[in-house]
Amino acid sequence: MSTVTTSDTPALHVADSHDLIRVQGARENNLKDISIEIPKRRLTVFTGVSGSGKSSLVFATIAAESRRMINETYSTFLQGFMPTMARPDVDVLDGLTTAIIVDQERMGANPRSTVGTATDANALLRILFSRLGQPHIGSPQAFSFNVASISGAGAVTFEQGGKTVKERREFSITGGMCPRCEGMGRVTDFELSQLYDDTKSLSGGALTIPGYSMDGWYGRIFAGAGLPMDKPIGKFTEKQLHKLLYGEPEKIKVEGVNLTYEGVIPKIQKSMLSKDREVMQPHIRAFVDRAVTFTACPECDGTRLSEAARSSKIKGISIADACAMQISDLAEWVRGLDEPSAAPLLTTLGSALDSFVEIGLGYLSLDRPAGTLSGGEAQRTKMIRHLGSALTDVTYVFDEPTIGLHPHDIQRMNELLLRLRDKGNTVLVVEHKPEVIAIADHVVDLGPGAGTAGGTVCFEGTIEGLRVSDTLTGRHLDDRASLKKSVRKPSGVLEIRGARQNNLQDVDIDVPTGVLAVVTGVAGSGKSSLIHGNLAGRDEVVVVDQTAIKGSRRSNPATYTGLLDPIRKAFAKANGVKPALFSANSEGACPTCNGAGVIYTDLGVMESIATTCEECEGKRFQAAVLEYKLGGRDISEVLAMSVAEAEEFFEQGEARTPAAHKILDRLADVGLGYLTLGQPLTTLSGGERQRLKLATHMGDKGGVYILDEPTTGLHLADVEQLLALLDRLVDAGKSVIVIEHHQAVMAHADWIIDMGPSAGHDGGRIVFEGTPADLVAARSTLTGEHLAAYVGA
């Protein structure tokens, strides 16, 4: 008689055995053929110095391939409307799941975009008011400030039963847009004396608007429109001045070319004022600040909404009042509405608003323009739609989710990341903060250096293993800055009186100069409002903020910093030719690829193929230009150098160029010695871009530098270098004001200004000012408690 033994534990189903994401032979950007296995349904943190290849591995390889494969499941017709992505340079990618990317990119700076429109909150509010608002004024679009009210009538012709029928039709759309400001919430006033000098004529250069040169087409257009070119503007008749400033668009013919003439002011409104101030080029921004004053629209009081939309109310609250409320208060109000007819809508809206509060953004209001959010706020706003999601087995990819977060708020962010993991998702986080690395199930450390010195896996395993490993991250993981023995004495003060921007509550403060002053406080406590709102724009004040660098793939550190000018002049002088030959965007460009170095072949719905140009072999210059040498190197070899190499090259010998060496010195100072001069700006990380800006501004004449979270994207080891740089700036006689959450920077400060006590309307006050040692001793604020714990006091 035979017996069959059965095991109590069933064998693992083959479908459950795929619990790893396998990457083999990844070579994207600076990755050096790396292979790694990442556990699924766990929290994996990627660490390493800025530029070591973290983003190349996580974003440009794993997430990019997942997105590309999902896009391929759509029809070719739909793919034609989607961004085309090339397959990453990797041999094998196995076990991928759907990737959801939550990055640091600022939200679009469209002036019509607000926190409410960027999330789904406004859409839900509009439906709520169209159903419950009294008096009833129309559909949800009657509450939208982006929809104008229009009505019209006319004859329509259509085919019916084989014959042509003509009918009169009428239509009307009720929108919520304020007719005066067209839904912008503000109206513009022009300071005419800043647009033109009335003692000069048009041909004599009367217009002081950037780009309005009379040598080009503008001069011909003004002449073609019949304006007197040689008469001083002060002597124009009323009709001529009106035509110059406010003329309606009219078709004109100039030298046989059909053109449109339009008055200067409507032209400025369309070309310059349609963009948010944050994304304007610096010279345009300076002109707009000088010539245009923005005032809240008197008709809608800055709410952007028409009178009808503001008249419809629920329990005495209009949609404009609801959007202006702090989100935490709005969530309370929504919970208090007991309307069975709209129960599902109220539940969805309530949970969307609760997500804001939970993620630490309860201090925002829905009418806050999206372009004014910091990088960290924008990233957390994007997280909101994923928090309540029913999706599981998804790969969430986060790019430094703690940016802009006070140590007090980081704890909250950690809980959210763990919650996403515990729902059964794979969470991949690129991060430098030890508090986040500490909660990882698995750590991957890339390095050992940055740029060409990085791109290899130095360590993978647990956090305990990382601590004892001899990697740069492992050695610095438990670094703690100590308080300075002595602090510098201020040389003067910058006065701020009665500050009331955003949530500031009539703040008076003297910000010391000649020292390293750090402004801190929880996210939303009013730090940026205080410093940017009151000090930026003063004489001698240089602001280095986090706004993205605008640059195409033709822009690189050499063009951005102005380094290419002295280099081109040095080449031209050494070879007796003109400087324009040494620009790949000008006369020296290879004619086959137009100086791009690669040729792009568009294959319709497939990704574009970039092939190295055969003519110049990717060097971007004509062969004749490469014959000219400086110090034994041609221009393409110089652009292929790293900053550190170039610094040595331009310091002495035949290639000695002091102007170039000075700029390279500054780039090395901010820790960018590993970047190559010709590396496209589009490949730089967020931290690298900000340091590139800092290097550019270090040559400015200003005496006061305002830095907005300069530790963004910096590895623990690089923070020391940044502190040394800030010290050098202060010792050189500059005043440095830093808005920062990093405890190492706070500990290193000479003076701390702590905002709080909380965020939104519970913040906006100064809760402490004094030395870091006094803050630690008092422990009277959240910052004081966290700083005391950090320095081990």
C-alpha positions in Angstrom: 0.0 0.0 0.0 1.6 3.3 -1.1 1.2 6.6 0.8 1.2 10.0 -0.7 2.8 12.8 1.4 1.4 16.2 0.8 3.2 19.4 1.9 1.3 22.0 3.8 2.8 24.8 1.8 1.8 24.8 -1.9 4.6 25.3 -4.4 5.2 28.9 -5.6 3.1 29.6 -8.6 5.4 30.4 -11.6 3.6 33.8 -12.0 4.7 34.9 -8.5 8.4 34.2 -9.2 8.9 37.5 -11.2 9.8 39.6 -8.2 12.8 41.5 -9.6 13.4 44.3 -12.2 16.6 43.2 -14.0 18.8 45.7 -15.8 21.7 44.4 -17.8 24.2 46.4 -19.8 22.9 50.0 -19.2 24.9 52.6 -21.1 22.6 55.6 -21.1 24.5 58.9 -20.7 27.5 58.2 -18.4 26.4 54.7 -17.2 29.3 52.2 -17.8 27.6 49.0 -18.9 26.0 48.4 -15.5 23.8 45.4 -14.5 21.6 45.4 -11.4 18.6 43.7 -9.9 15.9 45.8 -8.1 13.4 44.0 -5.8 9.7 44.7 -6.7 7.1 45.8 -4.1 9.9 47.3 -2.0 11.2 50.9 -1.5 14.6 51.3 -3.2 16.6 54.5 -2.8 19.3 55.5 -5.3 22.1 57.6 -3.9 25.4 59.0 -5.2 26.9 62.4 -5.9 25.2 64.8 -8.2 26.0 63.7 -11.8 26.8 60.1 -10.9 24.2 58.6 -13.1 21.2 58.1 -10.7 18.7 59.9 -13.0 20.2 58.1 -16.1 19.5 54.7 -14.5 16.1 55.4 -12.9 14.5 57.9 -15.3 16.3 57.6 -18.6 16.5 53.8 -18.6 13.9 52.0 -16.3 11.1 54.6 -16.4 11.7 55.6 -20.0 11.5 52.0 -21.3 8.3 51.3 -19.3 6.6 54.5 -20.8 7.8 53.7 -24.3 6.4 50.1 -24.2 3.0 51.4 -22.8 2.9 54.0 -25.6 3.4 51.3 -28.2 0.2 49.6 -27.1 -1.8 52.6 -28.5 -2.8 52.8 -32.2 -0.3 54.3 -34.6 -2.7 57.2 -35.1 -2.7 58.1 -31.4 1.1 57.6 -31.2 1.4 60.3 -33.7 0.2 62.8 -31.1 2.4 61.4 -28.2 6.0 62.2 -27.5 8.2 59.7 -29.3 10.9 58.1 -27.2 14.0 56.3 -28.3 14.8 52.9 -26.7 17.3 53.4 -23.9 20.8 52.2 -24.6 20.6 48.9 -22.5 20.9 45.2 -23.4 18.2 43.7 -21.2 15.3 45.2 -19.2 13.2 42.5 -17.6 10.3 42.5 -15.1 9.2 46.1 -15.7 5.8 47.3 -14.5 3.9 50.5 -15.4 6.0 53.5 -14.4 4.4 56.6 -12.9 7.0 59.5 -12.8 6.7 62.2 -10.2 9.5 64.6 -11.0 10.8 68.0 -9.8 9.9 69.9 -13.0 8.1 73.1 -12.1 4.5 73.3 -13.2 3.8 75.1 -16.5 4.1 78.8 -15.9 0.9 79.6 -17.9 -0.7 82.6 -16.2 -4.1 80.9 -16.5 -3.0 77.9 -14.5 -3.7 77.7 -10.8 -3.4 75.0 -8.1 -7.1 74.3 -8.7 -6.9 73.9 -12.5 -3.6 71.9 -12.3 -5.4 69.3 -10.1 -9.0 68.2 -10.4 -10.2 70.3 -7.5 -11.5 73.2 -9.6 -13.4 70.9 -12.0 -15.2 69.3 -9.1 -16.0 72.6 -7.4 -17.5 74.0 -10.7 -19.8 71.0 -10.9 -20.8 71.4 -7.3 -21.7 75.1 -7.7 -23.6 74.4 -11.0 -25.8 71.9 -9.1 -26.2 73.5 -5.7 -25.4 77.2 -6.2 -28.3 79.7 -5.7 -29.3 81.5 -8.0 -28.6 78.8 -10.6 -26.7 80.5 -13.4 -25.8 77.6 -15.8 -23.5 74.6 -16.5 -20.1 74.1 -14.8 -18.4 76.3 -17.5 -20.4 79.3 -16.2 -18.0 79.1 -13.2 -14.8 78.7 -15.3 -12.5 81.8 -15.6 -11.1 80.3 -18.8 -14.4 80.3 -20.7 -15.8 83.6 -22.0 -19.5 84.3 -22.5 -20.3 84.5 -26.2 -23.5 84.6 -28.2 -24.1 84.8 -31.9 -26.5 84.1 -34.7 -26.2 83.3 -38.4 -27.2 81.2 -41.4 -25.9 77.6 -41.6 -25.9 75.6 -44.9 -26.0 71.8 -44.9 -27.0 68.9 -47.2 -30.2 67.1 -46.4 -32.1 64.6 -48.6 -30.0 65.4 -51.6 -30.6 69.2 -51.5 -29.0 72.2 -49.9 -30.8 73.6 -46.9 -30.2 77.0 -45.3 -31.4 77.7 -41.7 -30.9 80.4 -39.2 -29.3 79.3 -36.0 -28.5 81.0 -32.7 -26.1 80.0 -30.0 -24.8 81.2 -26.7 -22.2 80.1 -24.2 -22.3 81.3 -20.6 -18.7 81.3 -19.3 -17.3 82.6 -16.0 -14.5 84.7 -17.4 -14.3 88.3 -16.1 -14.7 90.4 -19.3 -12.4 93.2 -18.1 -9.3 91.2 -17.3 -10.1 88.2 -19.5 -9.7 85.7 -16.6 -6.2 86.9 -15.7 -7.2 88.5 -12.4 -5.1 91.6 -13.1 -5.0 94.5 -15.5 -1.8 96.1 -16.9 -0.9 99.7 -17.0 2.0 101.0 -19.1 4.4 103.6 -18.1 4.7 105.4 -21.5 8.0 107.1 -20.6 9.6 103.6 -20.3 8.4 102.6 -23.8 9.9 105.6 -25.7 11.9 108.8 -25.4 9.6 111.5 -26.8 12.5 113.8 -27.7 13.7 111.3 -30.3 12.2 110.2 -33.6 11.4 106.5 -34.5 14.4 106.3 -36.8 16.5 108.0 -34.1 15.9 105.1 -31.7 13.0 106.5 -29.6 11.6 103.1 -28.7 13.3 101.5 -25.7 11.5 98.2 -26.0 13.9 95.1 -26.2 14.1 93.8 -29.8 12.5 96.9 -31.4 15.4 97.9 -33.7 14.7 100.3 -36.6 17.4 98.6 -38.7 15.3 95.5 -39.2 11.7 94.7 -40.1 10.2 96.9 -37.4 11.5 100.1 -39.0 10.1 99.1 -42.4 6.7 98.1 -40.9 6.3 101.5 -39.0 7.2 103.3 -42.2 4.9 101.1 -44.3 2.0 101.9 -41.9 2.4 105.6 -42.6 4.0 106.7 -39.3 6.5 109.7 -39.5 9.9 108.2 -39.0 11.9 111.4 -38.5 9.6 113.4 -36.3 10.1 113.4 -32.5 7.4 111.4 -30.9 6.6 114.3 -28.6 5.4 116.2 -31.7 3.1 113.4 -33.0 -0.5 114.3 -33.5 -3.0 112.6 -31.2 -4.0 110.3 -34.1 -0.4 109.3 -34.9 0.4 108.6 -31.3 -2.7 106.5 -30.9 -1.8 104.5 -34.0 1.7 103.9 -32.8 0.6 102.8 -29.3 -2.8 101.2 -29.7 -3.3 100.7 -33.5 -5.6 97.9 -34.5 -4.1 95.1 -36.6 -4.1 96.1 -40.3 -2.6 94.4 -43.4 0.2 96.4 -45.1 2.6 95.7 -48.0 6.3 96.4 -47.4 8.8 95.9 -50.3 6.3 93.5 -51.9 5.9 91.5 -48.7 2.4 91.2 -47.0 2.8 92.1 -43.3 0.5 93.0 -40.4 1.0 96.3 -38.5 -0.2 96.4 -34.9 0.2 99.0 -32.2 3.1 98.6 -29.8 1.0 98.0 -26.6 -1.2 95.2 -28.0 2.0 93.7 -29.5 3.7 93.7 -26.1 0.7 92.2 -24.5 0.6 89.3 -26.9 4.4 88.6 -27.2 5.6 89.4 -23.7 2.7 89.5 -21.2 1.2 86.2 -22.3 4.1 84.5 -20.5 4.4 84.2 -16.7 7.1 86.5 -15.3 9.1 83.6 -14.0 9.9 82.2 -17.5 10.7 85.5 -19.3 14.3 86.1 -20.4 16.2 88.3 -17.9 16.3 91.4 -20.2 12.6 91.1 -21.0 11.7 90.6 -17.3 13.7 93.8 -16.5 11.9 95.7 -19.1 8.4 94.5 -18.0 9.2 95.3 -14.3 10.2 98.8 -15.4 7.5 99.6 -17.9 4.4 97.6 -16.8 2.4 97.8 -13.5 0.1 95.0 -12.7 -2.9 95.8 -10.5 -5.8 93.6 -9.4 -8.7 93.9 -11.8 -11.1 96.4 -10.3 -14.1 94.6 -11.8 -13.6 91.1 -10.3 -11.2 92.1 -7.5 -8.5 89.7 -8.8 -10.8 86.6 -8.6 -10.8 86.3 -12.4 -14.6 85.5 -12.4 -17.6 87.3 -13.8 -20.1 89.0 -11.6 -22.7 86.2 -12.4 -20.3 83.5 -11.3 -19.6 85.3 -8.0 -23.3 85.9 -7.3 -24.2 82.2 -7.1 -23.6 80.9 -3.6 -23.8 77.8 -1.4 -24.4 78.6 2.2 -23.2 82.2 1.6 -19.9 81.2 0.0 -19.3 81.8 -3.7 -16.8 79.8 -5.8 -14.4 82.8 -5.7 -14.5 82.7 -1.8 -14.0 78.9 -1.9 -10.9 79.1 -4.1 -9.4 81.9 -2.0 -9.8 79.8 1.2 -6.8 77.9 2.6 -7.3 74.3 1.4 -7.5 72.9 5.0 -10.4 75.3 5.7 -12.1 74.5 2.4 -11.9 70.8 3.2 -13.7 71.5 6.6 -16.4 73.5 4.7 -17.0 70.8 2.1 -17.3 68.2 4.9 -20.0 70.4 6.5 -22.2 70.3 3.4 -25.0 67.8 3.8 -26.5 67.4 0.3 -27.7 63.8 -0.5 -28.2 64.8 -4.1 -24.5 65.5 -4.5 -23.1 62.9 -2.1 -20.6 61.1 -4.4 -19.3 64.5 -5.7 -18.8 65.8 -2.1 -16.9 62.6 -1.1 -14.6 62.8 -4.1 -13.9 66.5 -3.6 -13.4 66.1 0.1 -10.8 63.3 -0.3 -9.0 65.4 -3.0 -8.7 68.3 -0.6 -7.8 66.0 2.3 -4.9 64.7 0.2 -3.5 68.2 0.0 -3.6 68.5 3.8 -2.1 65.0 4.3 0.8 65.8 2.0 1.6 69.0 3.8 0.1 71.5 1.3 -3.0 72.4 3.3 -1.7 76.0 3.5 -2.1 76.6 -0.3 -5.3 78.0 -1.8 -6.9 76.8 -5.1 -6.5 80.2 -6.7 -2.7 80.3 -6.2 -1.0 80.6 -9.6 0.8 77.3 -10.5 3.9 79.1 -11.7 4.5 80.5 -8.2 4.9 77.0 -6.6 8.4 75.9 -5.6 9.9 72.7 -7.1 9.0 70.7 -3.9 5.4 72.1 -3.8 4.9 71.3 -7.5 6.2 67.8 -7.0 3.9 67.1 -4.0 0.9 68.6 -6.0 1.6 66.0 -8.7 1.7 63.3 -6.0 -1.9 64.0 -4.9 -3.6 62.2 -7.8 -1.6 59.0 -7.0 -2.3 58.9 -3.2 -5.9 57.6 -3.4 -5.3 55.6 -6.5 -6.6 52.0 -6.6 -3.8 50.9 -8.8 -1.3 48.4 -7.4 1.8 46.7 -8.8 2.9 50.0 -10.3 6.4 51.4 -10.2 6.4 54.9 -8.7 9.5 56.9 -9.5 10.3 60.0 -7.3 13.0 62.6 -7.9 14.1 64.0 -4.5 10.7 64.2 -3.0 12.0 66.0 0.1 13.1 69.1 -1.8 11.7 72.2 -0.1 10.7 70.2 3.0 11.5 71.1 6.6 12.9 68.2 8.7 9.4 68.2 10.4 7.7 67.6 7.0 10.1 64.9 5.8 8.6 62.4 8.4 5.3 62.9 6.7 6.7 62.3 3.2 8.4 59.1 4.4 5.0 57.8 5.7 3.5 58.5 2.2 6.3 56.7 0.4 5.8 53.7 2.7 2.1 53.7 2.2 2.5 53.5 -1.5 4.9 50.6 -1.1 2.6 48.8 1.4 -0.2 48.9 -1.2 2.0 46.5 -3.3 3.8 49.0 -5.4 7.5 49.3 -6.3 8.8 52.7 -5.2 12.1 54.0 -6.7 13.4 57.2 -5.0 16.4 59.3 -6.1 17.4 61.0 -2.8 20.3 62.5 -0.8 18.7 63.0 2.6 19.8 60.5 5.3 16.3 60.5 6.8 14.9 59.0 3.5 17.8 56.6 2.9 17.1 55.3 6.4 13.6 53.9 5.5 14.8 52.1 2.3 14.4 48.3 2.0 17.2 48.3 -0.7 19.9 50.9 -1.5 21.8 51.4 -4.7 24.8 53.7 -4.5 26.2 55.0 -7.8 29.5 56.7 -8.4 32.3 56.9 -7.4 32.5 60.4 -8.9 30.4 62.6 -11.2 30.2 62.7 -15.0 32.8 60.5 -16.6 34.1 59.5 -13.2 30.7 58.0 -12.3 28.3 55.6 -13.9 29.2 52.5 -11.9 27.4 50.7 -9.1 29.5 51.2 -5.9 27.1 49.3 -3.6 23.8 47.6 -3.5 22.2 46.1 -0.4 20.7 47.2 2.9 21.2 50.5 4.8 23.4 48.7 7.4 25.6 47.4 4.6 25.9 50.9 3.1 27.0 52.3 6.5 30.0 49.9 6.7 30.8 50.0 3.0 33.8 52.2 2.0 31.8 54.3 -0.5 31.5 58.1 -0.4 27.8 57.9 0.6 28.6 55.3 3.3 31.4 57.4 4.8 29.2 60.6 4.9 25.9 59.0 5.9 26.3 59.8 9.6 28.0 63.2 9.0 26.7 65.8 11.4 27.7 69.5 11.1 28.6 71.1 14.4 27.7 74.6 15.5 30.3 77.2 14.8 32.5 78.2 17.8 32.2 81.9 16.9 30.0 83.8 14.5 30.7 86.8 12.4 29.4 90.2 13.4 27.0 92.0 11.0 28.3 95.0 9.1 24.8 96.5 8.6 21.2 95.6 8.0 18.6 95.4 5.2 15.3 96.7 6.6 12.0 95.1 5.9 9.0 96.9 7.3 5.3 96.0 7.3 5.6 93.0 5.0 2.2 91.6 4.1 2.7 89.5 1.0 0.7 86.3 0.9 0.5 85.0 4.5 3.0 87.5 6.1 1.4 89.2 9.1 2.8 92.7 9.0 6.4 91.6 9.6 9.2 94.0 10.6 12.7 92.6 10.5 16.3 93.7 10.0 18.2 91.2 7.9 21.9 91.4 8.8 24.5 92.0 6.1 28.1 91.0 5.9 27.3 87.6 7.4 25.8 84.2 6.3 22.1 84.6 7.2 19.8 81.6 6.9 16.0 81.9 6.7 14.2 78.7 7.7 10.8 77.4 8.8 8.3 74.7 7.7 7.1 74.6 4.1 4.6 77.4 3.6 5.6 79.5 6.6 6.4 82.6 4.4 10.2 82.4 3.9 10.1 83.1 0.1 7.4 85.7 0.5 9.5 87.6 3.0 12.8 87.4 1.1 11.8 87.4 -2.6 8.8 89.7 -1.9 10.8 92.4 -0.1 14.5 92.1 -1.0 14.6 90.9 -4.6 14.8 93.9 -7.0 16.7 96.2 -4.6 20.0 97.6 -5.8 23.0 95.3 -5.6 20.8 92.2 -4.7 21.4 89.1 -6.9 18.8 86.3 -6.7 19.8 82.8 -7.6 16.6 80.8 -7.6 15.4 77.3 -8.7 13.7 78.3 -11.9 14.8 76.0 -14.8 17.4 77.2 -17.2 15.9 77.7 -20.6 18.2 76.0 -23.1 18.0 73.8 -26.2 20.2 70.9 -27.0 22.5 73.4 -28.7 23.1 75.3 -25.4 25.9 74.1 -23.1 27.8 75.4 -20.1 30.2 77.3 -22.4 27.4 79.3 -24.1 25.3 79.8 -21.0 28.1 81.2 -18.8 29.5 83.4 -21.6 32.7 81.4 -21.6 32.6 80.8 -25.3 33.1 84.5 -26.2 36.7 84.8 -24.8 37.5 81.3 -26.2 36.4 82.3 -29.7 38.3 85.6 -29.5 41.4 83.8 -28.3 41.2 81.3 -31.3 40.5 84.2 -33.7 43.4 86.2 -32.5 45.8 83.2 -32.6 44.8 82.4 -36.2 44.1 85.8 -37.6 40.5 84.9 -38.6 37.1 86.1 -37.3 35.5 84.8 -34.1 32.2 83.7 -35.8 34.1 80.8 -37.4 34.4 79.2 -33.9 30.7 79.0 -33.3 28.8 75.8 -34.2 25.6 77.9 -34.4 27.1 80.4 -36.8 29.7 80.5 -39.7 31.8 77.6 -38.5 28.9 75.1 -38.4 29.2 71.9 -40.4 26.9 72.4 -43.4 25.6 68.8 -43.3 24.3 68.8 -39.7 24.1 72.6 -39.2 26.4 72.4 -36.3 24.2 69.9 -34.3 26.8 67.1 -34.6 24.0 64.6 -35.3 21.4 64.2 -38.0 17.8 63.5 -36.9 15.7 61.3 -39.2 12.0 61.6 -38.5 10.2 58.3 -38.9 6.6 59.4 -38.3 5.1 57.7 -35.3 8.4 55.8 -34.5 11.1 57.6 -32.5 13.4 59.9 -34.4 16.7 58.4 -35.1 19.8 60.5 -34.2 22.9 59.4 -36.2 26.3 61.0 -35.8 27.0 63.3 -38.8 29.5 61.5 -41.2 30.8 64.8 -42.5 32.1 66.2 -39.2 32.0 62.9 -37.2 30.0 64.6 -34.5 32.5 67.5 -34.0 29.9 70.1 -35.2 32.4 72.2 -37.1 33.6 72.4 -40.7 36.8 70.6 -41.4 38.5 73.9 -42.3 37.7 75.4 -38.9 39.3 72.4 -37.2 42.6 73.3 -38.9 42.9 76.3 -36.6 44.6 75.5 -33.3 45.2 77.2 -30.0 47.8 75.7 -27.7 47.8 72.6 -29.9 44.1 72.0 -29.6 41.2 72.7 -32.1 37.9 74.2 -31.0 36.1 70.8 -30.8 38.8 69.4 -28.6 38.5 72.4 -26.2 34.7 71.9 -26.0 35.2 68.2 -25.1 37.4 69.2 -22.1 36.0 69.0 -18.6 36.0 72.3 -16.6 38.9 71.1 -14.5 41.0 70.3 -17.6 40.1 73.6 -19.3 41.0 75.6 -16.2 44.5 74.2 -16.4 44.7 74.7 -20.2 43.7 78.4 -20.2 45.8 79.3 -17.2 49.3 79.4 -18.8 51.3 79.0 -22.0 50.1 79.9 -25.5 46.4 79.3 -24.6 46.5 81.7 -21.6 43.2 83.5 -21.5 42.4 85.3 -18.2 38.8 86.1 -19.1 38.0 82.4 -19.8 40.1 81.2 -16.8 38.1 83.5 -14.4 34.7 81.9 -15.5 36.2 78.4 -15.3 37.4 79.1 -11.8 33.9 80.0 -10.7 32.5 76.8 -12.3 35.1 74.7 -10.4 34.3 76.7 -7.2 30.6 75.6 -7.3 31.7 71.9 -7.7 31.1 71.6 -11.5 34.7 70.7 -12.4 33.5 67.4 -13.9 31.1 68.9 -16.5 32.4 69.1 -20.1 32.2 72.5 -21.7 30.1 71.3 -24.6 27.6 69.1 -22.7 24.0 70.0 -23.7 22.2 71.9 -20.9 19.2 69.5 -21.4 21.3 66.7 -19.8 22.0 68.6 -16.5 20.3 67.6 -13.2 18.3 70.2 -11.2 21.2 70.7 -8.7 23.7 71.2 -11.5 21.6 73.8 -13.2 21.3 75.8 -10.0 25.0 75.7 -9.4 25.6 76.7 -13.0 23.4 79.8 -12.4 25.3 80.6 -9.1 28.6 80.4 -11.0 27.2 82.8 -13.6 26.0 85.3 -11.0 29.2 85.2 -9.0 30.7 87.6 -11.5 27.8 90.1 -11.0 28.4 93.4 -9.2 25.9 92.8 -6.5 26.9 92.9 -2.8 24.0 90.7 -1.5 23.3 87.2 -2.8 20.0 85.5 -2.1 20.2 81.7 -2.7 17.0 79.6 -2.7 17.7 76.1 -1.3 21.2 75.7 -2.8 21.5 72.2 -1.4 18.9 70.9 -3.8 20.4 67.9 -5.6 23.6 67.9 -3.5 25.2 64.8 -2.1 26.1 64.8 1.6 29.8 65.1 0.6 29.1 68.1 -1.6 27.3 70.1 1.1 30.7 70.7 2.8 32.0 72.2 -0.5 28.9 74.4 -0.7 29.4 75.7 2.8 33.1 76.5 2.0 31.9 78.4 -1.1 29.4 80.4 1.0 32.1 81.2 3.5 34.4 82.4 0.7 31.7 84.7 -0.6 31.1 86.2 2.9 34.8 86.6 3.5 35.1 88.4 0.2 32.8 91.1 1.6 29.5 89.8 0.2 26.3 89.3 2.2 24.7 85.9 1.7 21.1 85.2 2.6 20.1 81.5 2.2 16.5 80.1 2.3 17.2 76.6 3.4 16.0 73.5 5.4 19.2 71.6 5.5 20.4 71.4 9.1 24.1 71.5 8.1 23.6 74.9 6.5 21.6 76.1 9.6 24.3 75.0 11.9 26.9 76.8 9.8 25.0 80.1 9.8 26.0 83.3 11.6 22.4 84.3 12.0 19.1 82.4 11.7 15.6 83.8 11.0 13.0 81.2 11.7 9.5 81.6 10.3 6.4 79.9 11.6 5.0 78.6 13.8 3.2 76.6 11.2 2.1 77.0 7.5 -0.4 79.2 5.7 -2.5 81.5 7.9 -0.9 79.8 11.0 2.5 81.0 9.8 3.8 84.3 8.4 5.5 85.4 11.7 9.1 85.5 12.9 9.3 82.9 15.7 13.0 83.3 16.3 16.0 85.4 15.2 19.5 85.0 16.6 22.5 82.7 16.4 22.2 78.9 15.8 23.6 78.2 19.3 20.7 80.3 20.8 18.1 78.5 18.7 19.4 75.1 19.9 19.6 76.2 23.5 16.0 77.7 23.5 14.4 74.7 21.5 11.4 77.0 21.4 10.5 76.2 17.7 10.1 73.1 15.5 13.4 74.1 13.7 15.1 74.5 17.1 14.1 70.9 18.2 15.2 69.3 14.9 18.5 71.3 14.8 19.3 70.3 18.4 18.6 66.6 17.6 20.8 67.0 14.5 23.9 68.5 16.2 23.4 66.1 19.1 22.9 68.9 21.7 
